[in-house]
Amino acid sequence: MNDPIMQIRGIVKEFSGVRVLHKITLDIFAGEVLGVLGENGAGKSTLLKIISGIYTKTSGSIKIDGSEVSIQSTADAKRLGIAMIPQEFNLISSLNVFENIFLGNEIKKGFLLNKSVMRDRANELLKELETDLSPDALIEHLSVAQKQMVEIAKALVNESRILIMDEPTTVLTDHEVDIFFSLVEKLKQRGVTIIFISHKLKEVKLLCDRLAILRDGHLVSVDDVAEIDEEDMARKMVGRELNQIYPQRTEHTDEVVLKVSNLSIKGVLQDINFDLKKGEVLGFAGLIGAGRTETAEAVMGLRKKDSGEIEINGKKAVINSIADAVSYNLAYLSEDRQGKGLIMNFDIPKNITLISLSSYVRGLIQHKKENQVAREYVKRFDIKAASLHSNLANLSGGNQQKVYLSKWMDTHPNILILDEPTRGIDVNTKKEIYHFIRSLTEQGVSIIVISSELEEVMGLSHRVMVMRSGQIMGELTGDAINEKEIMYYAAGLKTMAQA
């Protein structure tokens, strides 16, 4: 193998005196895809944020092409040919697609921005990504998957030598993942080095050349992909054997706690009908854009419906806002935890009590009680943070998700809607959340799970509703809950009438 393009030596990172990276030493080579694996909080994102200039190291050194470099900012990283596609989007909602793609890399004509050139170049990049996104579309109108494509296009603008990708496929459809894989292959052929963080071990096995596995801030091993299987990856990540990831389903009653009838939103949803039983997990499957999230948002009062009725425990419910939904003991974890669920510059207690704050007020906010409850959730969900008062921005994606779940659990819901609940979460944390879902159903909580991971839908659900183009195409139970049946309905090859 040639000399490394980057040499990382003894990298240490501390936050408020707490060490989160312990003397990481690693060589990275030109034109390779290096996978970086580890549980949430293992230090993966911290290491790559140091390389990309978002964080500064506490000690250690980085060499590029044999020469030591100082990376104190993203501008320094950019000059060195390093770019990062972050797990959480860094887009400005009020700007359009091409303006975001060229943000910080604007092309000028004299003193003015050359918008036509930027628009044309953005269009070329979007076509390379095989997406029909318009360069003039506003970011605030895009789906999560479309925003991911914009982030990838942003990184391609600079023609970087080292491209860091943090969970880039978590919100993409299978078709978009195929496009992404072919794009990575093209970049490799150009000599671009890809550093790839993912919790999807099958993708890591298919895409990467080598794997660097971290655990608790230590580099555990560096392996050739050909010499390690998925079980070995998981074992090294968690430091122990992993048993069955999906718990056995609990029995549920026939008592209907939620009934949705003829729910429609013009151009978005058409005649949505389903019910949810006490203690049941009801899965919603379908391709990106099928209408699953929009259905959840309509039920929660986040979208205005044109027609349809919602019943809670047999009685008509009027839900026109999130506050209305909470009053009926409904809770909703959005797929966009950063955009709609959490405040990144707030600490853990303030985020957990965002909705339930009124129960902590006795004239003034009872911060002592708020902190005590937050500590209980930190212990309950094993939330890893430097301190209780760490800003959410300093937590890993998986730990942010646990805080988000804690926020909604503090409202004590009877009906819980989980939209992509394990996006960007490692295999062990997934297992923890799956077992927590089971414990809730044992207590009689009813749960809707929306997921793009078919294995997750199949592993958790008592029944599965499959959506396509804003309609429910099929309802699956028992042995019919399998990948083949789900995809037939999701692709429109089968309808409820043909079942």
ZADO-140613 format. One record per residue (C-alpha): residue number from 1; residue in three letters; x, y, z. Coordinates in steps of 0.001 Angstrom, whole numbers, plus 500000, padded with zeros to 6 digits. Example, Ala and Ser with C-alpha at 12.3 -4.5 7.8 and 13.67 -1.06 7.14 Angstrom:
1  ALA  512300  495500  507800
2  SER  513670  498940  507140
END
This chain:
1  MET  500000  500000  500000
2  ASN  501225  503549  499264
3  ASP  502163  506080  501930
4  PRO  499130  507319  503877
5  ILE  497447  510549  502807
6  MET  496680  511260  506486
7  GLN  498484  510155  509654
8  ILE  496644  510588  512954
9  ARG  498912  510273  515977
10  GLY  497886  510189  519642
11  ILE  494749  512307  519272
12  VAL  493164  513181  522620
13  LYS  489962  515179  523113
14  GLU  488512  516392  526400
15  PHE  485277  518253  527128
16  SER  485253  520071  530493
17  GLY  488009  517769  531741
18  VAL  486223  514600  530635
19  ARG  488315  512597  528141
20  VAL  486248  511286  525218
21  LEU  489128  510279  522894
22  HIS  492158  508363  524192
23  LYS  495309  508671  522046
24  ILE  493839  507636  518699
25  THR  496493  506616  516157
26  LEU  495390  505760  512613
27  ASP  496656  505852  509016
28  ILE  494285  506729  506164
29  PHE  495150  506058  502508
30  ALA  494280  507805  499254
31  GLY  491377  506346  497294
32  GLU  490143  504036  500064
33  VAL  486802  503869  501820
34  LEU  487542  503660  505526
35  GLY  484586  502681  507682
36  VAL  484480  504034  511233
37  LEU  482311  501995  513579
38  GLY  481327  502213  517223
39  GLU  478372  502613  519539
40  ASN  476834  506032  520088
41  GLY  479226  507952  522288
42  ALA  482214  505805  521245
43  GLY  483964  508881  519821
44  LYS  483457  508406  516061
45  SER  481877  511777  515330
46  THR  484241  513547  517750
47  LEU  487291  512192  515919
48  LEU  485948  513159  512519
49  LYS  484878  516603  513733
50  ILE  488502  517155  514776
51  ILE  489701  516119  511310
52  SER  487146  518435  509679
53  GLY  487881  521420  511940
54  ILE  484582  521533  513842
55  TYR  486396  520616  517083
56  THR  490023  521254  518012
57  LYS  492085  518444  519513
58  THR  493332  518578  523097
59  SER  496617  516931  522114
60  GLY  498170  514805  519396
61  SER  499061  515518  515777
62  ILE  497725  515158  512235
63  LYS  499904  514904  509137
64  ILE  498749  515191  505535
65  ASP  501116  513995  502818
66  GLY  503794  513589  505519
67  SER  503633  517177  506794
68  GLU  502070  518135  510124
69  VAL  499032  520399  509742
70  SER  497045  522624  512073
71  ILE  493271  522256  511708
72  GLN  491672  524933  513877
73  SER  488523  525547  511824
74  THR  486435  524213  508967
75  ALA  488137  526826  506771
76  ASP  491509  525213  507577
77  ALA  490085  521788  506704
78  LYS  488610  523120  503468
79  ARG  492000  524538  502402
80  LEU  493505  521098  503037
81  GLY  490855  519441  500851
82  ILE  488766  517982  503689
83  ALA  484949  518160  503624
84  MET  482296  516613  505872
85  ILE  478700  515578  505233
86  PRO  477247  515848  508753
87  GLN  474698  513514  510319
88  GLU  472543  516485  511334
89  PHE  471858  518859  508465
90  ASN  473629  522198  508247
91  LEU  471243  523916  505850
92  ILE  469476  527292  505902
93  SER  465751  526673  505504
94  SER  464934  530100  504044
95  LEU  467420  529691  501171
96  ASN  466934  527536  498101
97  VAL  468875  524454  497054
98  PHE  471587  526052  494907
99  GLU  472194  528820  497468
100  ASN  472782  526175  500146
101  ILE  475011  524077  497894
102  PHE  477297  527070  497286
103  LEU  477067  528554  500790
104  GLY  480616  529646  501629
105  ASN  481741  528801  498076
106  GLU  479804  531463  496182
107  ILE  480730  532175  492582
108  LYS  480891  535900  491829
109  LYS  480780  538081  488756
110  GLY  482534  541235  489817
111  PHE  481018  542260  493152
112  LEU  477764  540389  492534
113  LEU  476827  536744  492930
114  ASN  476727  534832  489652
115  LYS  473489  533012  490437
116  SER  472972  531601  486950
117  VAL  476349  529808  486986
118  MET  475728  528475  490512
119  ARG  472240  527324  489530
120  ASP  473588  525488  486451
121  ARG  476425  523852  488403
122  ALA  474029  522826  491168
123  ASN  471742  521292  488564
124  GLU  474672  519261  487189
125  LEU  475498  517951  490678
126  LEU  471869  517047  491358
127  LYS  471684  515162  488054
128  GLU  474860  513282  488997
129  LEU  473012  512261  492169
130  GLU  470057  511190  489982
131  THR  467582  513304  491923
132  ASP  464825  515396  490343
133  LEU  465302  518197  492878
134  SER  465031  521715  491478
135  PRO  467978  524017  492286
136  ASP  465382  526697  493074
137  ALA  463387  524656  495628
138  LEU  463342  526092  499151
139  ILE  465038  523909  501771
140  GLU  462079  524289  504160
141  HIS  459866  522473  501626
142  LEU  462153  519435  501239
143  SER  461864  516009  502816
144  VAL  464648  514698  505056
145  ALA  465931  512462  502224
146  GLN  466040  515412  499816
147  LYS  467964  517478  502379
148  GLN  470505  514658  502586
149  MET  471046  514861  498820
150  VAL  471651  518629  499142
151  GLU  474274  517961  501843
152  ILE  476031  515476  499556
153  ALA  475961  517987  496680
154  LYS  477458  520641  499006
155  ALA  480398  518379  499759
156  LEU  480979  517633  496067
157  VAL  481288  521320  495134
158  ASN  484800  521567  496557
159  GLU  486111  518424  494823
160  SER  487654  517463  498181
161  ARG  490535  514989  498560
162  ILE  489148  513604  501828
163  LEU  485378  513334  502178
164  ILE  483884  512449  505567
165  MET  480365  511008  505548
166  ASP  478493  510703  508859
167  GLU  475474  508369  508470
168  PRO  474746  509538  504882
169  THR  472273  506755  503983
170  THR  469996  506639  507043
171  VAL  467154  508548  505348
172  LEU  467664  507353  501776
173  THR  465511  504846  499887
174  ASP  467080  501653  498512
175  HIS  467222  503291  495065
176  GLU  468940  506385  496482
177  VAL  471390  504164  498369
178  ASP  472292  502421  495097
179  ILE  472961  505838  493528
180  PHE  475045  506792  496554
181  PHE  477120  503592  496272
182  SER  477844  504233  492577
183  LEU  478815  507818  493449
184  VAL  481295  506573  496077
185  GLU  482803  504220  493496
186  LYS  483273  507142  491064
187  LEU  484943  509200  493791
188  LYS  487287  506314  494634
189  GLN  488304  506067  490991
190  ARG  489228  509761  491112
191  GLY  491479  509052  494106
192  VAL  489166  510647  496675
193  THR  489422  509180  500170
194  ILE  486088  508437  501837
195  ILE  485717  508161  505618
196  PHE  482352  506524  506196
197  ILE  480452  506365  509501
198  SER  477445  504074  509506
199  HIS  475527  501785  511834
200  LYS  474275  499728  508889
201  LEU  476768  496886  509052
202  LYS  475643  495354  505746
203  GLU  476407  498645  503972
204  VAL  479773  498893  505695
205  LYS  480634  495377  504541
206  LEU  479653  496186  500942
207  LEU  481170  499649  500662
208  CYS  484332  499829  502763
209  ASP  487892  498607  502230
210  ARG  488983  498786  505890
211  LEU  487261  499355  509233
212  ALA  488386  501337  512274
213  ILE  486342  500302  515316
214  LEU  486088  502557  518381
215  ARG  484752  501751  521842
216  ASP  484549  504201  524759
217  GLY  486923  506627  523056
218  HIS  489595  503978  522316
219  LEU  490578  502563  518926
220  VAL  489837  498835  519357
221  SER  490996  497542  515965
222  VAL  491631  498302  512306
223  ASP  490524  495455  510026
224  ASP  490365  494635  506325
225  VAL  486678  494236  505470
226  ALA  487360  490896  503789
227  GLU  488606  489518  507116
228  ILE  485687  490485  509383
229  ASP  481979  489639  509359
230  GLU  479023  491560  510766
231  GLU  478916  489557  514001
232  ASP  482583  490337  514652
233  MET  481933  494025  513959
234  ALA  479081  494148  516476
235  ARG  481088  492183  519052
236  LYS  484050  494544  518827
237  MET  481785  497598  519003
238  VAL  480021  496566  522214
239  GLY  482752  494418  523778
240  ARG  480439  491460  524356
241  GLU  478112  489056  522567
242  LEU  474808  490446  521274
243  ASN  471755  488273  521728
244  GLN  468542  488473  519712
245  ILE  468088  492180  518898
246  TYR  464270  492119  518636
247  PRO  462383  491142  521804
248  GLN  459468  488748  521678
249  ARG  456233  490613  520962
250  THR  453786  490998  523835
251  GLU  450112  490083  523592
252  HIS  447760  493015  523052
253  THR  444035  493470  523646
254  ASP  441332  494088  521021
255  GLU  440467  497419  522642
256  VAL  440793  500180  520018
257  VAL  442506  503249  521469
258  LEU  442966  505214  518222
259  LYS  440779  505156  515117
260  VAL  441492  507255  512028
261  SER  438706  507451  509429
262  ASN  438815  508909  505904
263  LEU  441732  511228  506678
264  SER  442617  513313  503610
265  ILE  444871  516248  502771
266  LYS  444596  517487  499208
267  GLY  447584  516369  497136
268  VAL  449161  514611  500129
269  LEU  446893  511972  501723
270  GLN  443791  510209  500429
271  ASP  441220  508361  502595
272  ILE  443535  507070  505299
273  ASN  441802  504506  507526
274  PHE  443377  502495  510341
275  ASP  443025  501680  514002
276  LEU  445470  501009  516835
277  LYS  444818  498615  519721
278  LYS  445893  498854  523342
279  GLY  449404  497453  523808
280  GLU  449912  496978  520056
281  VAL  452844  497964  517855
282  LEU  451471  499056  514477
283  GLY  454137  499430  511785
284  PHE  453964  501839  508851
285  ALA  456115  500878  505859
286  GLY  456567  502407  502416
287  LEU  459080  504201  500261
288  ILE  460229  507756  500944
289  GLY  457383  510136  500053
290  ALA  454666  507509  500574
291  GLY  452902  509689  503153
292  ARG  453797  507934  506407
293  THR  455228  511010  508150
294  GLU  452422  513196  506805
295  THR  449876  510788  508299
296  ALA  451547  511023  511707
297  GLU  451715  514814  511482
298  ALA  448015  514992  510584
299  VAL  447085  512814  513564
300  MET  449204  515014  515857
301  GLY  447676  518266  514573
302  LEU  450894  519367  512867
303  ARG  449176  519310  509455
304  LYS  445714  520645  508739
305  LYS  443495  517916  507343
306  ASP  440828  518611  504720
307  SER  438582  515817  505953
308  GLY  438467  512826  508234
309  GLU  437882  511986  511882
310  ILE  440044  510829  514758
311  GLU  438688  508891  517721
312  ILE  440535  508324  520986
313  ASN  439142  505543  523183
314  GLY  435887  505537  521214
315  LYS  435260  509278  521455
316  LYS  435743  511900  518736
317  ALA  438942  513876  519268
318  VAL  439522  517421  518002
319  ILE  443250  517726  517350
320  ASN  444404  520904  515622
321  SER  447734  521421  517371
322  ILE  450470  519549  519205
323  ALA  449011  520843  522488
324  ASP  445661  519252  521584
325  ALA  447413  515957  520859
326  VAL  449281  516026  524183
327  SER  445982  516665  525992
328  TYR  444780  513334  524575
329  ASN  447992  511643  525814
330  LEU  449530  511317  522344
331  ALA  453276  511702  521786
332  TYR  455288  511945  518557
333  LEU  459009  511533  517917
334  SER  459614  513257  514587
335  GLU  462150  511843  512120
336  ASP  463798  515296  512142
337  ARG  464862  515434  515789
338  GLN  467075  518493  515292
339  GLY  464630  520513  513189
340  LYS  461408  519738  515073
341  GLY  462228  518022  518335
342  LEU  465217  519414  520227
343  ILE  466960  522720  520900
344  MET  470662  522130  520368
345  ASN  471924  524997  522563
346  PHE  469761  523862  525516
347  ASP  471034  521375  528086
348  ILE  469528  517959  528855
349  PRO  466986  518991  531557
350  LYS  465667  521938  529529
351  ASN  465133  519691  526488
352  ILE  463425  516937  528474
353  THR  460901  519392  529968
354  LEU  460159  521340  526782
355  ILE  456589  520015  526623
356  SER  455994  519029  530254
357  LEU  457368  522266  531774
358  SER  454023  523264  533346
359  SER  454328  520339  535765
360  TYR  457593  521828  537076
361  VAL  456215  525306  537749
362  ARG  455097  526445  541195
363  GLY  455263  530172  540644
364  LEU  458842  529641  539465
365  ILE  460410  526728  537630
366  GLN  461467  524042  540104
367  HIS  464940  523484  538677
368  LYS  465868  521015  541427
369  LYS  462942  518760  540499
370  GLU  463660  519269  536777
371  ASN  467286  518200  537254
372  GLN  466322  515189  539385
373  VAL  463867  513906  536755
374  ALA  466480  514485  534033
375  ARG  469007  512409  536022
376  GLU  466464  509579  536197
377  TYR  466045  509618  532406
378  VAL  469829  509786  531898
379  LYS  470120  506640  534031
380  ARG  467055  504948  532506
381  PHE  468254  505388  528906
382  ASP  471997  505312  529634
383  ILE  472483  508770  528088
384  LYS  476192  509464  527708
385  ALA  477147  513124  528262
386  ALA  480023  515012  529892
387  SER  477504  516423  532379
388  LEU  473768  516816  532926
389  HIS  474087  520382  531668
390  SER  475889  519598  528413
391  ASN  474314  521282  525427
392  LEU  472571  518832  523111
393  ALA  474902  519900  520279
394  ASN  477770  518187  522167
395  LEU  475999  514812  522365
396  SER  476205  512059  519767
397  GLY  473193  511495  517514
398  GLY  472123  508407  519437
399  ASN  472270  510189  522770
400  GLN  470305  513106  521313
401  GLN  467664  510552  520277
402  LYS  467511  509228  523835
403  VAL  466966  512758  525178
404  TYR  464231  513241  522571
405  LEU  462545  510028  523710
406  SER  462871  511164  527340
407  LYS  461173  514460  526465
408  TRP  458094  512690  525190
409  MET  458049  510046  527918
410  ASP  457892  512887  530447
411  THR  454398  513659  529096
412  HIS  453323  510103  530134
413  PRO  451664  509165  526810
414  ASN  449170  506359  526193
415  ILE  449802  506467  522431
416  LEU  453334  506921  521108
417  ILE  454215  507558  517441
418  LEU  457870  506846  516594
419  ASP  459051  508156  513206
420  GLU  462419  506600  512234
421  PRO  463210  505968  515943
422  THR  466655  504449  515358
423  ARG  467994  506692  512576
424  GLY  471744  507049  513076
425  ILE  471807  504772  516118
426  ASP  474223  501909  516784
427  VAL  473152  498289  517068
428  ASN  473317  498116  520878
429  THR  471305  501316  521353
430  LYS  468763  499998  518857
431  LYS  468400  496901  520990
432  GLU  467876  499081  524088
433  ILE  465140  501080  522347
434  TYR  463444  497926  521015
435  HIS  463315  496447  524503
436  PHE  462005  499749  525864
437  ILE  459229  499624  523255
438  ARG  458345  496151  524492
439  SER  458271  497338  528119
440  LEU  455879  500131  527139
441  THR  453511  497724  525400
442  GLU  453565  495538  528524
443  GLN  452286  498612  530399
444  GLY  449459  499024  527872
445  VAL  451005  501844  525823
446  SER  450076  501642  522129
447  ILE  452806  502402  519603
448  ILE  453008  503336  515919
449  VAL  456439  502733  514365
450  ILE  457300  504413  511058
451  SER  460559  503107  509634
452  SER  462385  502858  506321
453  GLU  464203  499770  507640
454  LEU  462001  496826  506702
455  GLU  463760  494566  509177
456  GLU  462811  496974  511970
457  VAL  459155  497142  510920
458  MET  458972  493360  510608
459  GLY  460819  492724  513869
460  LEU  458642  494982  516031
461  SER  455137  495081  514581
462  HIS  451990  493088  515330
463  ARG  450461  494514  512122
464  VAL  451909  496530  509244
465  MET  450203  499199  507125
466  VAL  451957  499728  503776
467  MET  451615  503139  502113
468  ARG  452224  504427  498606
469  SER  451506  507875  497107
470  GLY  449498  509057  500119
471  GLN  447294  505956  500352
472  ILE  447252  502788  502432
473  MET  447829  499991  499942
474  GLY  447708  497011  502264
475  GLU  447446  495715  505829
476  LEU  449665  492769  506761
477  THR  449462  490393  509694
478  GLY  451149  487175  510799
479  ASP  453307  485410  508202
480  ALA  452313  488022  505582
481  ILE  454621  490480  507363
482  ASN  457632  489809  505165
483  GLU  459884  491820  502884
484  LYS  458369  490485  499666
485  GLU  454772  491380  500593
486  ILE  455739  494816  501916
487  MET  457627  495686  498740
488  TYR  454788  494461  496488
489  TYR  452421  496914  498152
490  ALA  455008  499712  498477
491  ALA  455833  499499  494754
492  GLY  452162  499419  493729
493  LEU  452350  495856  492382
494  LYS  449632  494807  494802
495  THR  446665  496603  496376
496  MET  444344  495939  499294
497  ALA  441624  494943  496806
498  GLN  443903  492188  495446
499  ALA  444801  490802  498885
END
